[in-house]
């Protein structure tokens, strides 16, 4: 399959919704965890004070961002804020049947069953790149799995392509928990690298995020502020959307489909490749054991919510195990899987990531002096990803 590298410099142009109002106030941060608006300001002040202590200027800021203390502080605060959302209880729903209880049920529930998926297209108005030669559009289709809040029941993805789908490799880009409008700026840096290297991008909007956010919630909050059945259904809906999307791309003549995902998005892509193959995959700060999140001291509100709903932590861990990619084996070459992760990560701990990578035989491991919340702010990570993508595309182009 021939591939023409693109050398055009691409930058993002900020586009708000009509009327100049964004549906997602900047109250959360990407990289998988939320931070309240007031807490965000406090954390910025703390970081600035550290920079002043360590030395004014870029050198001091870079040093502060790379320290274990700053990264763990932000991860602790982020976990606490995320856990607190779980106490926003929905009305009713406690007796709803669970959508799945183990990995086999989850796989069967999310398996694509529509051979001819009908996809709607519309022009992209937000998150556009300043590149006249790039077709930018939004594709939508009804989700096969329905959630309590109807806003999430239409799958949505941003497409950046040159020419017709199928003429170039496609990277399915899956962001993590709590992606918001502002997070699309650093996310676009990865998107730009993919496009410049001769591939198209399909960037998936996760359930209960961005345009799929229910009224009265910030982007991502409804994932936790819902019933247990609906909470588990969120992951099933995203897995189903992703599997159907990949099948549709292949039906459009796309010969090479790769993946790129962060945090929870990385976990779901890794889970998918235990059931079916992608051609290449890079994950950064990947969640491996979601159960780790509810075991720490910062997430007591989650455990409180479980107790009040008549559930135990052990039961929740068994349910989360259905999502654990480490309990399966990849259906693709481990040589085509890359992992970018943080040494100081408290949300997706490095030892868990490294232990899982050994069981899969993954050798392309790239650690950074970052935690979860600050993982995107590392220039070396972007350079490493560009190099890994070049390597994957070159190998698959032979």
N, C-alpha and C positions, 0 to 999 in steps of 0.2 A: 504494500500500500504506500503510495508516494505521499510525501509531506513537504510542504513548502514553508520553511520557517518565516515568521513574520517579525520584522524588526521595528515596526511602528511603535513609537512611545505612546502609551495610553494613560490618561488620567481620568479620575472620577469627577463628574459634575454633580453637585448636590441638587436634588430635586425634591421639593416638598409636595405634599398632596395639594389638590386644588384648594384655594383659599389660604394657602401658606401655613396650614396647620398639620403637623405630623401626628399620626394616630398613636405614636409610641413615645411618651415623654421620656427624657433621658434619665430614668430612675434605676436602670440596671446596666450591667456590663456583660459583654460577650465573654468568651472563654469559659462558659458553662455555669456561671453563678451570678446572682443578683446582688446589687448594692443599692440601698435606699438613697434617695436624693440627698438628704441631710447627712447620712453616713458617708456618702461619696465626697461631700465637701470636707468633712472632718478628715477623711483619709488623705485628701489632697493636701490639706494643711499640714498633716503629720509628715507626709512625704517631702513637702517643701522645707519644713523645719529640719528634717534629716539632711536635705541637700545643703542647707545653710551651714549646718554643723560640719558636714564633711567637706565643704568647699563650694563656693558659688561657681556656677557654670556647668557646661555640658559634661565635663569630666566627673564632677560631683554627682550630677543627676544619674549618669550612667552607672556609677559605682553604687548609688543607693538602690536603684532598680535591680541591680544584680546581687544584692545581699540576701542572705537567708532570712534575716530579721524582717525586712520590709515585705518580702514575698509571703512569709508565713503569717504576718500580721493581716495582710489583705485577704488571704485565703480563710483565716479564722473568721474575720468579719463577714466575708461573703457567705460562708456556710451558715453562720448564725442568721443572716438576713433571709437566706433561702428557706431555712427551717421554719422561721417565723411565719412565712406565708401559709404553711400547712394548717395553721390555726384558723384561717378564714374558711369556716365550714360551709358547705352547700346545704340547702334545705332538702332533707330527705336523701335517698340514695344509699343509705347504710346497708340495706338488704338486697341491693342489686346483685345478680349473679356475676361472678368474675369472668372476664372474657377468655382467660386461659389460666392454667395452674402449673404448666410445665413446658419445656422446650418443644416437645412434639406437638402439643396443642397450639403453641404459638406459630410454629412453622406451617401447620395446616391452615390456620386462620388467615395467615398473611400471604399464602401462595396465590400467584396471579391466576385468575380463572376466566378473564375476558380476552379472547384472542385478538379482538379488534377494538382496542381502546380508542374512544373518541376524545380527541384533545382539541380544545379551543385555543385560539391564538389572538393576542391583542398587542398593540404597540406598548413598549415599555416607556413609562413616564417618570419613574423614580429610579435612582441608582444607575443612571446611564453613564457610559464612558464616552469621552470626547474623542471619538474615532469614526470618521465618516464612512470608512469601509467596513464597519462592523454592523451586522444586523442584530438589533436588540429588541427582544420581544418577551412577552409573558405567556406561558402556557398554563392552562388549567384543565382539570378533569374531576369528576365527582369521586370522592374517596369511597372505597368499598366498605370501610369500617366507619361507623357513625359514632360521634361523641355527643355528650350532653349539650354542648354549646354549638349551635349550627354553624357559626362563623368558621369553624375549623373543618367543616365537612366538604370543602372544595380544595383539592390539592393544588398547589401553586408553585411555579418555578420560574426563575429568570434565565433567559437563554441569551448567550453571547456567541454569535457564530459568523463565520465568513463563508458565504455560499450556502449550498443546501446541506442540511443535516445528512451525514453519511460520507461527505467528501473529506472530512478530517476526523481524527480521533475526538472523542468526547470525554470530558472529565465531569462526573457527577459530584457536585460540591455540596456537602451537608454540614452546615454550621451547628454549633452546640446549643445548650440550654441558655435562655435569656439573651438571644440575639435581638438587638434593637437597631433602629435607624442608624445611630452613630457608629455602631459596630460594623456597618457595611463599609465604612471608610478603610479600616485596616484589613477587612476581609477582601476589599477590592485589590489590595496589593497582591494577594495570591492570585486573584482572578486575572489581573494584568499579566502576571508571569506565565500563566497557562496560555492565554491568548497569544502572547508574543512568541511562544515556542511552537505554535502551529497546531493547537488543539482548540476545540470549542468548549464552552462551559455551560452546564445546566445547574444553576444554583437553587437548591430546594429550600422553600420556606417551611420550617418545622410546624407541626400542629400547635395551635394556641400562641403563635408568634406573628409579629408584623401584621400583615393584612388578615391573618387568621386569628387575631386576638379578639376574644369576646368583649362586648361592651361592659365597661366598668372595671376592666383589668388592665394592668400594664403587660407588655409583651412577655410571655413566659410564665406569669404568675398562676394562670389557670391550670397549669400542669400539676401544681401542688394543692391549689385551693379548690379541690373537687373531691368527689367520692373516690373510694379506693378502686372501684370497678372502672370508673372513667379515667383515673390516673393510669392504671395499667393499660387501658384502651388507647391512651395517647401514644405509647410506644408501639402498640400493634398497628395503629393507624399509620404512623410514619414508616414502619417496616413495610406495610402493604403498599403505601404510596411509592416507596422507593423501588420495590420489586416490580411493580407494574410499570413504573417509569422506565426502568432498564429494559424490560421486555419490549416496551413501545419503541425505544431508541433502536434496538436491534431490528425491529420490524420496519424501521425507516431506512434501513441499509447501513447503519453505523456498525462497522466491523470491529472497531476497537473502543471499548468502554472501560474507562478507568474511574477510580474513586478518590476523593479527597475529603476528609472529615475531621472535625475537631470535637473533643470532649464527648458528650452524649451522641453527637452525630457520628463520631469515629466508632463508638461502641456499636451503633446500629449497622454501620457498614461492615464492621468485623463480624457481626452476627450473621449478616446476609451471606458473606463468603464462606461460612460454614455450611451453607445450604446450596449455593450456586457460585459460579466463578465470575470474577471480574478479570480484566486483562492486566491491570496494575492497580496499586492502592497505596496511598500515603495517609497516615493518621497522625494528628498532633494532639498532645495531652489527652490520650484516649482513656475514657472510662472503661475499665475492664470488669470490676466487681462493683455494681451499683450498690450492693449491700454495704460496702465500706462507708457510704455517706451517712447511713443512719446509726452507725455504731459509735461515732465520735462524740466528744463532750459538747461540741457546738450545735448539735442537732437534737437536743433534748425535746424541743417543741414537736418534732416529728414523732418521737417515741410517745410523747404525751397524747398526741392525736390518735396514734394507734391504740393506746390503752383506752381512750374514751370511746373509740369505735369498736371495742371488744376484740381487738387484734393483738397479736404478740409480735415482738421484733423477730423472733425465729420464724414465724409464719411469713412475715414480709420478706425475710432473706430468702426463703424457699421460692417465693413468687418471683423475686428479682433474679434468681438464678436462671430463669428461662431466658433472660437477656444476656447472660454471661457468655461471651465468645470463647473464653478459656475452657469451657466445658465441651467444646467441639474442636474439630480440626479443619483447616482451610481446604477448600476445593479449588484453590489456585496455587500457583508456585509461590513459595515463601520468599524466593529470590526477588520477587516483584512487589514485596510489601516493605514499606519504609515506615519508621516510627520516629517522630520528633516529640520529645517529652521533657518535663522539668524536674530537675534534681530536688527542688524544694516544694514540689506540689503536694498539698494536703488533701486535695479533692480526688485526684487520680495519682496515688502515691507511686513514686519511682520503683520501689521494690516489687509492687504488684505488677507493674508494667513489664519489668525485666523478667520476672518469673514466667509470666504468660509468653513473652517473646521466646524464651528458651524452649518452652513446650511446643511452639510452632516452628522452631528452627529459623527464626528471623535473625539475620545478621546485620541488616541496615538499621542500626540503632543510633540515634543522635541526641544525646542529653544536653541540656542547657541550664544555666544558673538562673532559673525562673520557677515561680510557682504557677498556679492555675490562672489566677486573675491577671497576671502580667505577662502571660506566655506570648501574646501577640506582639509585645513590644521588645522584639529582639531581631535586629537587622540580619544577624548571621543565619537565623532560621529561614528567612526568605531566600537568601542566597543558596543555602543547602537544598531547599525544596526545588528551586529552579534547576540545580545541577541534577538532582534525583529524577526530576521529570524528564529532562533531556536524556538521561540514561535509559529510562523506561521506554520513551518514544523511539529512541535509536535502536534498542534491542528488538522492539515489536515491528519496526519498519524494515527489518532485514528479510 
